[in-house]
Amino acid sequence: ENEVVLRAAIQYRDFGYGEPVLVGRTQAVLEKFAELGVSDPETYQIENSLVSEHIEPMVAMLYERLQRRGFLERDVRRMVNQDRNVFASGLLKLGVGDAMITGITRPFAQSMIEIRRVLDPKPGELPFGIHMMVGQHQTVFLADTTINERPTAEELAVIATETAGVARRMGHEPRVAFLSYST
């Protein structure tokens, strides 16, 4: 429903990167699309956490995961219906989406806690964060300024390789530079 997010989704699709799955109240998203002058808002996939067909399998999956941590089924249902990060993460877990963009309305730490309630890293894989800065003349990918505070040399190599892969998949030719926040 956020204008910045919707503009990004429009550009993402227009540039041929893929099809965005928008999480929000359907009518609010459609109204915002109308304000933005989108001629085909009905062609966008909008998932509403109150009426989505994915709610029941998501609640079942998440309840199985969280019941031993003290969550009741009604707690899980409330999270799925009211927390967009939990709902969007659940969509990823169910295979409805491939990636998730968040952080516009909540701080990173809070978003990460909510996402980790639903998703775990794949065994043997290293989770890391990527920020993408899009300028007039270049796009810069900043990797792991968020999750791994003191990565090892091996972890840095994995982060650099995976981030270069993301850049390539988005049509950029990556060049990698390593920076230290201590300098």
N, C-alpha and C positions, 0 to 999 in steps of 0.2 A: 504494500500500500504506500510505501515511501517513494516519493517522486524520484529521488536519486537512484534507488534500487530499480525502479521500473525503467528509467532511462538507460541504465546499464544493461538490463535484460533486453531492451529493444536493440541496442547496439550489438550486444552479444549475438543475437539472432541475425541481425542485418549483415554483420561481418562474416557470417557463415561458421561461427565457432560451434554452434549447436542449438538445441531447443531448450530454453529455460523452463523450469518448473517453478512457478511462483507460489509462495505460501502466504495466504492472507484471506481476508473476508472477500468473497467473490464480488459482491456488489461494489464494495469500496475500491477494489482493483479496477473493475470495469469503468467506474466513474472517473478514476484518476487517468486511465487510458484515454477517456473521452476528452478530459482537460488537456492532455498532451497531444491530442489530434491524431491518435492512432486509428487508422481506418479499418483494421481487422482484429479488434481485441478478442473476439471469440476464438481466434486461432491459437491463442496462448493457453497453455495448460495451467490452470489455477487450482491449487489444492487448499481447501478450507478445512481446518482442523476440527470443525464442528460437524461437518456433513460428509467428509471424505469416505470413500469406500474402503480406504486403508486403515480406518480407525480400529476396527475389531482385531484384525491380525496384528496390528501394532501394539495394542493393549495386551494381547495375549503374549506376544514375544517379550515385551518389556516387563510384564508382571513376572514371567518365568525368570527373567534376569534379576529383578530387584526384590522379589519376595523374601529372600534370605537376608536382605539388608534392612528389613523392617517396613517395607512399603506394602500397603494394602492395595487391592485391585482398584478401589475407588481413588486412591492417591495417584496411581499410574494413569488412570483414565483422565483425571484432572490435569496431570502434566501433559498428556498427549493433546488434550483439548485446548489448553491455555498457554502452553509454552512453545513458541514457534521453533526454538532451537531443538527441543526434544522431538517435536513433530517432524521437522525437516530431517533430523538425524535418523528418525525412524523410516522416513521415505528412502533414505540411502540404504539402510539396513535391509529393507524390503525390495531393493533393486529398482525403485521408481526413478532414482536419479543417480548420477555418477560422481558429483562433486557438490559442495555446499559453500555458499558465500554468506557470511554473517558478520555481525560486529557493527552495524550501522547504528543500532539503538541501544546496545548494551556493551559494557566493557569486555575486553578479551577474556579476562579470568572467569567471569561469570558465564560467558558463552562456552568456554572450554569445559567447565564443570558440567553444564547441561548436556553437552555433546558426549562427554565421556560416560554419562549415565546410560547412553544407548550404544555407543561404538567403542570398540577396542582396536588397537592397532593389529594388523595381521601378524601372526607369529613370525618372528624374525625380521619384521619391518620396523623402521624407525619413523615415528610420527614427527612432523615438523611443520612449521607455518610458512606461508609465502604471502608477501604483500606485493601487489602489482601497482606501480605508479605509471600512469599513462600521461605522457606529455605531448606537446604539439609535434615534436620531431623524434621522439623515441619513447620506448616502453622499457621500464626497468623492473626486474623481478628481484625483490629482497627476500632472501630465504632465512628462515629461522631466527627471527628477532623475537620469538615468542615462547617457544616450548623448551628447547634444549639450551640451558644457560651456559654450560661449559662442555661442549661436545668434544669428543676425542678426535684425533686425526682421521680415523676410519669413519666416524660419524659425519665429519665435515665433508669427506669425499662422497659419501652416500647422498647427503643433502645437496651438494653441488651437482652431482650427476642427475638426480631426480628433478631438481629445479630446471636444469638445462633441458630435460625431457619435456617438462611442462611448457617451457618457452617455445620449443620446437613444435609441439602439438598446436600451439597458438599462432604458428606462422612466423616465428622470430628465429634468427640465427644467434644462438647464445654465445656470449663471451663471458667467462667467469672471473670474478675478482674476489679475493678473500679480504675481509676487513675485520678489525678487532675493535670492539667497543671500548677496550681499555686504553686505546690510543686517541 
